[in-house]
Amino acid sequence: MSNGYAISKWQDAKEIYAKLAKLTSQPIYSITDEELKRVLDHFETKCAKSKEITTEAKKYIPGGVQHNLAFNFPFPICVTKAEGAYLYDIDGNEYIDFLQAGGPTILGSNYAPVREKVMELLNTCGPVTGLFHEGELLLAKEINKHMPNVEMFRMLGSGTESVMAAIRVARNATKAKRIIKVGGAYHGWSDQMVYGLKIPGSRSFLESHGIPGGAYSTTDEVRPNDLHMLEKMLKLNKMRGGTAAVIVEPVGPESGTRPVDKDYNKGVRELCNKYGCLFIFDEVVTGFRIGLGGAQGYFDVVPDLTIFGKVVAGGYPSAGGVGGKKEFVSGMAAGVGTMMKRAYVGGTLAANPLSSYAGYCAIQEIEKTDACVKAGLAGDRLTAGLQQLVDKYSLPYVVYNQGSIVHLECTGAMSFDFSSMNLLGSVIPMLKAKPEMLRRKVAMEEMGAAYMANGIVTLAGSRLYTSLADTDEIIDEALNRFENVFKNVKICTRNLDK
């Protein structure tokens, strides 16, 4: 791995798509009825305190948990300790942690050198003052040091807020309204971005409940890894007042669940230049996980705006921000010493001393320890081992990685694509396929439960994040636990309709 990036080899996107298509064309492979019974018995007997506390939580919290990552089948696990590569629940069970809080803890959970500096700050300044703290400047300078394209940086509370701010900045700068996103990508839960989530071509038909149609009337969706469709949409929008910005997850939608060709982002950059719109890189996951230079450094692409989240606060709260070229980002302060109209952005707890300083310390530690490269090597080792197990047990599963972002597709629940420029051309096929998609989702949840019953925490049973804490020994032990699951997998014959 050269230049400090986590990715040793960019895998061919078309090969992965072909494998995913083959996976979804075959019967569903999941754990056997007997193994499912054993898994459910494990949760009932070994996780009784978790069940008790999360059942009570449902009386006071919608669904019993406060974050989507915590929704797990058959019930959420209550974690009481996080350390390095491990999590521990309220019942005393130990887990190898491949969730890593959804990606931000590239150093491993509760990394001591950062924690100690944060504690010093809490003992003196406290977590928030409402006024300026030096940590804000330290973090902005540290980001610019590693990502020179981020000439200015405004810290916010989350990736969702940061996307909202970037879109407002783009519209303010271009005077155009329309935003083009890639189908299946996640850019937070603001009204305008809850469109085409998870399944390309789904538009507003899967997740946009409670959102007025007008909220996403200027949001357009194009097929992943398809520059031709993107240009067609840009041409169409030219007749509708223009495009303000194209926003992408640089490794592909859903953190690379739908990968892109290595030159895809450069192609998007060229199209944005051609049609006069801004290019937004959503680096919520990839920023300081792919490498200190982010995905923009790895792909050698200069975006106009960059979205930050997750790692930017080192695993501490209020992780978000938007940065980029000074001519655009300064629009958030316009009216203060400028002639520009201001793109209004706020947040009472944004850039608080705790989050800013934690982020600064974390990025310094990532550089000092070469965490991105080491986590990437762990991802490579995990991917290679999982592929060996898939081959050993003759399973149709698809395994690949982008460095420390590892994908294990067992059911292909999210591998469908109904992208079309025509509304009926996407909606009718999607509605016909929806029952099969839901069955595969149920099987994916069962596989996730089987992993957890064997002491492995994943993201929805299909994505795994490695960290600096994942030594060869930990990866090898994880592979032993995965084998305990895979050896009990067969073609599923039970009813998966829920």
C-alpha positions as MATLAB code, in Angstrom:
seq = 'MSNGYAISKWQDAKEIYAKLAKLTSQPIYSITDEELKRVLDHFETKCAKSKEITTEAKKYIPGGVQHNLAFNFPFPICVTKAEGAYLYDIDGNEYIDFLQAGGPTILGSNYAPVREKVMELLNTCGPVTGLFHEGELLLAKEINKHMPNVEMFRMLGSGTESVMAAIRVARNATKAKRIIKVGGAYHGWSDQMVYGLKIPGSRSFLESHGIPGGAYSTTDEVRPNDLHMLEKMLKLNKMRGGTAAVIVEPVGPESGTRPVDKDYNKGVRELCNKYGCLFIFDEVVTGFRIGLGGAQGYFDVVPDLTIFGKVVAGGYPSAGGVGGKKEFVSGMAAGVGTMMKRAYVGGTLAANPLSSYAGYCAIQEIEKTDACVKAGLAGDRLTAGLQQLVDKYSLPYVVYNQGSIVHLECTGAMSFDFSSMNLLGSVIPMLKAKPEMLRRKVAMEEMGAAYMANGIVTLAGSRLYTSLADTDEIIDEALNRFENVFKNVKICTRNLDK';
ca = [
       0.000    0.000    0.000;
       1.613    3.233   -1.157;
       1.054    6.793    0.031;
      -0.647    5.747    3.255;
      -3.918    4.493    1.761;
      -5.857    1.490    3.012;
      -6.689    0.021   -0.387;
      -4.074   -2.373   -1.732;
      -5.988   -3.157   -4.936;
      -9.135   -1.657   -6.431;
     -11.396   -4.547   -7.348;
     -13.186   -4.620  -10.681;
     -16.698   -3.225  -10.168;
     -18.195   -5.087  -13.129;
     -16.954   -8.425  -11.783;
     -18.550   -7.691   -8.407;
     -21.856   -6.713  -10.029;
     -21.829   -9.951  -12.035;
     -21.319  -11.955   -8.836;
     -24.086  -10.056   -7.057;
     -26.458  -10.685   -9.962;
     -25.643  -14.383   -9.799;
     -26.255  -14.364   -6.032;
     -29.736  -12.856   -6.356;
     -30.640  -15.271   -9.171;
     -30.071  -18.285   -6.905;
     -32.098  -19.608   -3.960;
     -31.480  -17.978   -0.593;
     -28.726  -19.602    1.465;
     -29.076  -19.097    5.202;
     -28.563  -20.938    8.468;
     -30.511  -24.162    8.896;
     -33.671  -24.413   10.982;
     -31.712  -26.234   13.685;
     -29.016  -23.537   13.743;
     -31.601  -20.766   13.870;
     -33.170  -22.451   16.902;
     -29.744  -22.641   18.554;
     -29.111  -18.962   17.795;
     -32.454  -17.901   19.269;
     -31.840  -20.056   22.341;
     -28.456  -18.347   22.762;
     -30.077  -14.911   22.810;
     -32.751  -16.054   25.284;
     -30.307  -17.653   27.721;
     -27.028  -15.769   27.248;
     -28.431  -12.282   26.564;
     -31.304  -12.207   29.046;
     -30.331   -8.850   30.598;
     -30.095   -7.243   27.155;
     -33.564   -8.509   26.325;
     -34.959   -7.246   29.624;
     -33.531   -3.733   29.341;
     -34.286   -3.224   25.636;
     -37.811   -4.572   26.103;
     -38.387   -1.972   28.811;
     -36.797    0.650   26.554;
     -39.567    0.115   23.994;
     -41.965    1.746   26.472;
     -39.978    4.990   26.320;
     -37.953    4.898   23.069;
     -39.404    4.232   19.595;
     -38.337    0.696   18.722;
     -36.344    0.477   21.946;
     -33.119    2.037   20.604;
     -32.013    5.511   19.571;
     -29.949    4.635   16.496;
     -30.693    2.507   13.437;
     -27.451    0.550   13.816;
     -28.751   -0.898   17.080;
     -31.828   -2.550   15.535;
     -30.768   -6.190   15.553;
     -32.660   -9.467   15.267;
     -34.051  -10.929   17.499;
     -33.529   -7.966   19.867;
     -30.865   -5.278   20.475;
     -27.785   -6.020   22.544;
     -27.001   -3.646   25.412;
     -23.267   -2.825   25.356;
     -21.526   -1.708   28.532;
     -17.866   -1.688   27.504;
     -15.903   -0.969   24.321;
     -12.178   -1.485   24.076;
     -10.008   -1.817   20.984;
     -11.339   -4.631   18.834;
     -13.916   -5.835   21.377;
     -17.347   -5.007   22.739;
     -18.861   -6.398   25.949;
     -22.581   -6.568   26.701;
     -24.524   -6.244   29.930;
     -24.615  -10.049   30.263;
     -20.812  -10.277   30.098;
     -20.565  -11.623   26.548;
     -17.517  -10.610   24.507;
     -17.718   -9.737   20.806;
     -15.193   -9.003   18.101;
     -16.336   -5.595   16.919;
     -16.561   -5.153   13.151;
     -19.212   -2.464   13.510;
     -16.761    0.038   15.004;
     -19.631    2.424   15.741;
     -20.577    2.436   12.059;
     -17.062    3.243   10.906;
     -15.569    6.170   12.871;
     -13.210    4.330   15.200;
     -10.380    3.527   12.789;
      -8.064    3.477   15.835;
     -10.291    0.949   17.607;
     -12.877    1.695   20.265;
     -12.088    4.015   23.165;
      -8.498    4.549   22.029;
      -6.523    5.443   25.151;
      -4.178    8.200   23.840;
      -7.160   10.188   22.510;
      -9.295    9.447   25.571;
      -6.597   10.747   27.926;
      -6.318   14.061   26.056;
     -10.083   14.426   25.973;
     -10.244   13.842   29.718;
      -7.697   16.619   30.249;
      -9.885   18.984   28.243;
     -13.035   17.967   30.142;
     -11.275   18.609   33.454;
     -10.466   22.165   32.436;
     -12.745   23.559   29.723;
     -15.627   21.108   29.796;
     -17.438   19.852   26.698;
     -19.067   23.076   25.504;
     -18.863   26.845   26.065;
     -20.770   28.392   23.155;
     -17.667   30.423   22.278;
     -14.562   29.776   20.199;
     -12.061   27.111   21.241;
      -8.589   26.562   19.812;
      -9.565   22.985   18.946;
     -11.714   24.332   16.104;
      -8.679   25.874   14.419;
      -6.449   22.895   15.158;
      -8.932   20.525   13.525;
      -9.486   22.707   10.446;
      -5.729   23.090    9.911;
      -5.154   19.356   10.427;
      -7.782   18.486    7.817;
      -6.319   20.992    5.340;
      -2.853   19.530    5.929;
      -3.989   16.116    4.713;
      -6.686   17.251    2.262;
      -5.411   20.433    0.585;
      -8.637   20.653   -1.442;
     -10.434   21.406    1.821;
      -9.258   24.991    1.971;
     -11.865   25.887    4.581;
     -13.835   23.687    6.990;
     -17.037   24.293    8.927;
     -17.746   21.742   11.656;
     -21.337   20.636   12.262;
     -23.094   18.036   14.359;
     -23.630   15.203   11.886;
     -23.236   14.041    8.323;
     -26.916   14.770    7.685;
     -26.500   18.423    8.668;
     -23.320   18.640    6.607;
     -25.075   17.407    3.465;
     -27.873   19.921    4.051;
     -25.285   22.691    4.361;
     -23.361   21.605    1.265;
     -26.515   21.534   -0.860;
     -27.478   24.992    0.377;
     -23.985   26.264   -0.441;
     -24.139   24.701   -3.919;
     -27.504   26.269   -4.689;
     -26.324   29.614   -3.389;
     -23.200   29.462   -5.548;
     -24.775   28.226   -8.787;
     -28.278   29.728   -8.497;
     -29.557   26.336   -9.746;
     -31.827   24.079   -7.692;
     -31.513   20.475   -8.808;
     -29.336   17.927   -7.009;
     -28.293   14.639   -8.596;
     -27.504   11.694   -6.339;
     -26.584    8.110   -7.127;
     -29.268    5.484   -6.549;
     -28.815    3.500   -3.342;
     -26.521    6.067   -1.741;
     -27.074    7.368    1.772;
     -26.493   11.066    2.389;
     -28.355   11.466    5.660;
     -32.038   11.694    6.467;
     -32.997   15.233    5.458;
     -36.222   15.370    3.438;
     -34.504   16.075    0.130;
     -32.071   13.180    0.471;
     -34.456   10.412    1.580;
     -34.816    9.499   -2.060;
     -33.517    6.410   -3.808;
     -32.165    4.944   -0.572;
     -30.681    1.425   -0.446;
     -32.215    0.216   -3.738;
     -31.320    2.147   -6.923;
     -34.443    3.197   -8.776;
     -36.604    3.159   -5.655;
     -36.973    6.951   -5.710;
     -39.534    7.900   -3.033;
     -41.340    4.564   -2.871;
     -39.475    2.753   -0.073;
     -38.417    5.178    2.648;
     -39.992    8.610    2.044;
     -42.924    8.262    4.428;
     -43.996   11.469    6.140;
     -42.178   13.628    3.588;
     -44.166   15.958    1.299;
     -43.485   15.194   -2.346;
     -42.304   18.727   -2.958;
     -39.362   18.195   -0.595;
     -37.566   15.952   -3.079;
     -39.021   17.452   -6.249;
     -35.593   18.832   -7.167;
     -33.680   15.648   -6.308;
     -32.738   13.337   -9.183;
     -31.423    9.775   -9.075;
     -29.068    8.029  -11.497;
     -27.755    4.469  -11.726;
     -24.546    3.642   -9.830;
     -21.361    3.586  -11.900;
     -23.164    4.877  -14.998;
     -21.628    8.056  -16.434;
     -23.862    7.850  -19.504;
     -27.050    8.052  -17.412;
     -25.536   10.864  -15.361;
     -24.863   12.927  -18.468;
     -28.400   12.311  -19.743;
     -29.733   13.667  -16.432;
     -27.412   16.690  -16.591;
     -28.631   17.420  -20.121;
     -32.260   17.118  -19.017;
     -31.660   19.402  -16.052;
     -30.074   22.014  -18.299;
     -33.556   22.502  -19.749;
     -35.033   22.663  -16.207;
     -32.888   25.466  -14.826;
     -29.628   23.599  -14.320;
     -27.995   21.328  -11.755;
     -26.567   22.791   -8.555;
     -24.497   19.752   -7.614;
     -23.811   16.079   -8.093;
     -23.205   14.265   -4.817;
     -21.514   10.857   -4.555;
     -20.159    8.379   -2.065;
     -16.761    8.041   -3.750;
     -16.357    4.274   -3.266;
     -19.963    3.706   -4.351;
     -23.388    3.834   -2.680;
     -23.772    2.521    0.878;
     -20.024    2.645    1.548;
     -19.183    0.665   -1.563;
     -22.000   -1.855   -1.343;
     -22.406   -0.932   -5.010;
     -18.815   -0.279   -6.077;
     -17.705    2.007   -8.874;
     -14.938    1.824  -11.457;
     -11.711    3.421  -10.298;
     -11.996    6.202  -12.895;
     -15.712    6.857  -12.206;
     -15.132    9.859   -9.939;
     -12.828   11.504  -12.452;
     -15.581   11.042  -15.025;
     -18.098   12.714  -12.696;
     -15.658   15.598  -12.150;
     -15.389   16.137  -15.912;
     -19.174   16.124  -16.321;
     -19.618   18.611  -13.485;
     -17.115   20.918  -15.181;
     -18.895   20.490  -18.511;
     -22.355   21.316  -17.152;
     -21.326   23.986  -14.647;
     -22.369   22.312  -11.393;
     -20.529   21.601   -8.152;
     -19.136   18.181   -7.294;
     -19.760   17.056   -3.705;
     -17.742   14.190   -2.212;
     -19.533   12.546    0.730;
     -16.537   11.348    2.749;
     -18.486   10.602    5.927;
     -17.143    7.029    5.886;
     -14.058    7.318    3.677;
     -12.596   10.484    5.229;
      -9.641    9.286    7.365;
     -10.625    5.621    6.872;
      -9.487    5.122    3.261;
      -6.498    7.280    4.104;
      -5.579   10.622    5.602;
      -6.009   12.114    2.139;
      -9.506   10.676    1.966;
     -11.018    9.077   -1.103;
     -10.264   12.282   -2.999;
      -6.589   11.668   -2.420;
      -6.819    8.004   -3.371;
      -8.754    8.715   -6.590;
      -6.790   11.932   -7.299;
      -9.978   13.948   -7.711;
     -10.647   17.542   -6.626;
     -14.232   17.958   -5.391;
     -15.729   21.388   -4.835;
     -17.217   20.433   -1.470;
     -16.434   17.583    0.937;
     -18.791   16.137    3.535;
     -17.306   14.889    6.799;
     -18.733   12.795    9.636;
     -17.824    9.684   11.632;
     -14.031    9.937   11.985;
     -13.883   13.733   12.046;
     -14.538   13.684   15.805;
     -12.542   10.504   16.395;
     -15.568    8.520   17.537;
     -16.788   11.244   19.876;
     -20.180   12.978   19.472;
     -21.053   15.775   17.030;
     -19.113   14.321   14.131;
     -19.803   16.266   10.985;
     -18.693   19.091    8.782;
     -18.443   20.506    5.296;
     -15.300   21.815    3.659;
     -13.899   22.601    0.271;
     -12.876   25.434   -1.985;
     -12.777   28.798   -0.264;
     -14.884   30.471   -2.945;
     -17.819   28.199   -2.052;
     -17.385   27.366    1.644;
     -16.975   31.023    2.573;
     -20.592   31.423    1.495;
     -21.585   30.124    4.935;
     -20.115   33.307    6.417;
     -21.103   35.617    3.584;
     -22.528   38.934    4.666;
     -19.771   39.127    7.287;
     -17.154   41.111    5.430;
     -18.247   39.931    1.952;
     -20.713   40.940   -0.732;
     -22.146   37.424   -1.101;
     -25.548   36.279    0.063;
     -25.165   33.963    3.007;
     -26.065   30.269    2.994;
     -27.481   30.042    6.499;
     -25.998   27.211    8.590;
     -26.158   26.754   12.349;
     -25.828   24.366   15.276;
     -25.587   25.223   18.978;
     -23.282   22.321   19.815;
     -21.436   22.225   16.495;
     -17.649   22.447   16.821;
     -17.805   22.191   20.606;
     -14.416   21.901   22.343;
     -14.837   18.187   23.052;
     -15.600   17.165   19.455;
     -13.130   19.512   17.791;
     -10.201   18.605   20.014;
     -11.016   14.884   19.949;
     -11.060   14.980   16.155;
      -7.746   16.806   16.015;
      -6.114   14.332   18.418;
      -7.577   11.337   16.579;
      -6.288   12.439   13.182;
      -2.848   13.012   14.677;
      -2.912    9.506   16.162;
      -4.070    8.025   12.843;
      -1.027    9.594   11.190;
       1.339    8.544   13.978;
       0.193    4.900   13.989;
      -0.403    4.515   10.220;
      -3.855    3.312   11.240;
      -5.464    3.489    7.797;
      -2.884    1.199    6.214;
      -2.898   -1.270    9.110;
      -6.700   -1.393    9.212;
      -6.650   -1.937    5.451;
      -4.288   -4.877    5.823;
      -6.666   -6.342    8.411;
      -9.495   -5.858    5.916;
      -7.501   -7.659    3.238;
      -6.780  -10.566    5.585;
     -10.416  -10.804    6.651;
     -11.654  -10.669    3.039;
      -9.220  -13.354    1.878;
     -10.162  -15.611    4.787;
     -13.894  -15.152    4.219;
     -13.453  -15.983    0.535;
     -11.655  -19.204    1.475;
     -14.551  -20.166    3.727;
     -17.108  -19.331    1.042;
     -15.228  -21.569   -1.380;
     -14.759  -24.324    1.201;
     -18.486  -24.593    1.875;
     -19.542  -23.964   -1.760;
     -21.630  -20.925   -0.891;
     -22.750  -18.315   -3.448;
     -21.742  -15.457   -1.151;
     -19.896  -12.414   -2.502;
     -16.908  -11.045   -0.580;
     -14.844   -7.969   -1.436;
     -13.372   -4.937    0.266;
     -12.197   -1.388   -0.134;
      -9.387   -1.560    2.398;
     -10.902   -1.563    5.879;
     -14.475   -1.574    4.496;
     -15.343   -5.249    4.014;
     -18.489   -6.477    2.285;
     -19.967   -9.909    2.916;
     -23.094  -10.303    0.795;
     -24.885  -13.472    1.864;
     -28.377  -12.856    0.505;
     -28.064   -9.921   -1.893;
     -30.949   -8.158   -0.173;
     -29.643   -4.757   -1.294;
     -28.238   -5.843   -4.650;
     -31.298   -5.113   -6.772;
     -31.272   -2.209   -9.229;
     -34.322   -0.644  -10.879;
     -32.671    2.493  -12.232;
     -34.532    4.131  -15.097;
     -35.109    7.599  -16.506;
     -38.730    6.510  -16.833;
     -40.882    6.385  -13.685;
     -42.865    3.288  -14.651;
     -39.695    1.646  -15.881;
     -38.378    1.586  -12.325;
     -41.442    1.377  -10.088;
     -43.303   -1.539  -11.696;
     -40.300   -3.932  -11.704;
     -39.446   -2.863   -8.150;
     -42.945   -3.578   -6.835;
     -42.899   -7.010   -8.477;
     -39.531   -7.817   -6.879;
     -40.347   -6.364   -3.451;
     -41.501   -9.663   -1.819;
     -38.239  -11.367   -2.810;
     -36.218   -8.386   -1.577;
     -37.983   -8.595    1.795;
     -37.374  -12.354    2.075;
     -33.686  -11.798    1.430;
     -33.670   -9.032    4.033;
     -35.109  -11.443    6.632;
     -32.419  -14.000    5.780;
     -29.752  -11.278    6.077;
     -31.022  -10.414    9.566;
     -30.892  -14.085   10.570;
     -27.306  -14.324    9.356;
     -26.452  -11.214   11.369;
     -27.946  -12.838   14.467;
     -25.899  -15.981   13.832;
     -22.701  -13.926   13.643;
     -23.563  -12.154   16.894;
     -24.403  -15.431   18.636;
     -20.886  -16.519   17.689;
     -19.325  -13.365   19.093;
     -19.070  -11.188   15.966;
     -20.722   -7.790   15.599;
     -21.342   -6.636   12.014;
     -23.297   -3.873   10.339;
     -26.602   -5.472    9.325;
     -24.905   -8.817    8.737;
     -23.356   -7.613    5.490;
     -20.672   -5.000    6.191;
     -17.624   -5.062    8.432;
     -15.195   -2.311    9.411;
     -11.687   -3.215   10.524;
      -9.476   -1.015   12.664;
      -5.937   -0.562   13.933;
      -6.862   -2.864   16.830;
      -7.484   -5.867   14.543;
      -4.303   -7.893   14.795;
      -3.691  -11.012   12.705;
      -4.665  -13.096   15.726;
      -7.996  -11.306   16.102;
      -8.789  -11.684   12.402;
      -7.931  -15.385   12.523;
     -10.163  -15.909   15.558;
     -12.957  -14.051   13.776;
     -12.584  -16.376   10.795;
     -12.922  -19.371   13.104;
     -16.181  -17.919   14.372;
     -17.419  -17.245   10.841;
     -16.688  -20.856    9.969;
     -18.917  -21.956   12.849;
     -21.730  -20.118   11.067;
     -20.953  -21.074    7.477;
     -20.791  -24.797    8.190;
     -24.462  -24.597    9.215;
     -25.688  -22.830    6.065;
     -27.891  -24.505    3.465;
     -30.475  -23.524    0.877;
     -33.247  -22.013    2.973;
     -36.538  -23.944    2.929;
     -38.434  -22.143    5.720;
     -40.958  -19.390    5.102;
     -39.189  -16.016    5.177;
     -42.309  -13.940    4.583;
     -42.922  -11.622    7.511;
];
